[in-house]
C-alpha cells in the first residue's frame, strides 16, 4: 500500500502574525506543485492568518495543541470546536515539549486524540524516548506503551486517520538526527504495534513520520526508508528554502 509522504512543519513558539503572513506568501510560491503533502502547524495567534494565506494552495494548516474539554473554566486553553470553527484540520498532540514543560501525560494525550477524532481533526500524535531510555535499551517498550495508551478507545475505522510522529527526544532541536536505520527501526516497531492492535491493513495504511533535526540534507534519505512516511520538522520548517527542499524530498 502506498502512503503519501507528509512534510509537516512545527513552528513551536515562533513568528508573529506579520512574520507568518510574509513567510507563508513566500512558502506557497516556493512549494507550488509539490507532490508530497504539506502541513504547517502554527501558534494559535497565527491560525487565522495561516488559513487565509494558504487558501487555494497545497498547504494545510494545523495547531500545536488543544484542550480535551469542550468548553468551560480552563483559562488560557483552546477547544477543538474553536479550531474546527476556524477551519483547522490538523493538531499536534503530545509533543515532548508539552509533555516535559506542561505536564502532558499519556492519559491527557489519549483524551486529546479522542477529542480530535470526535471533531474530525487529524491528530499528529507524537511519541519518542529520552536519551536515557535509549541507553537503557527500552526504546521499543517505551514507545509501544505511549502508542497503546494514546490510542486507547480509538476505533479501527479511526486509527488510520491518525498520523504518528516518532520523535526521539534526544534528537529534537539538538542537531543530532537519528540514523536512517535507528529512525526506521522504531517506526517499524510502531507499525507493528498498530498491526497487533488493529490488524495489518490498518498498520499499512497509517502514516508514521520521523521528527528530530530533519533538515534539507537528511530528509530525502530518511523519507525513503520503508516505514517512514515523512517528517515532523521544527527548526528547518522556519526557513522557506530549507523547508521547500524537505517538502520535495
Ligand atoms: C519538532 O519540533 O517536532 C522537531 C522535531 O524539532 P527539530 O526539527 O527542530 O528537531
Boltz pocket constraint, residues with backbone or C-beta under 6 A from the ligand:
constraints:
  - pocket:
      binder: B
      contacts: [[A, 10], [A, 12], [A, 167], [A, 171], [A, 172], [A, 173], [A, 174], [A, 175], [A, 211], [A, 212], [A, 213], [A, 214], [A, 232], [A, 233], [A, 234], [A, 235], [A, 236]]
      max_distance: 6.0
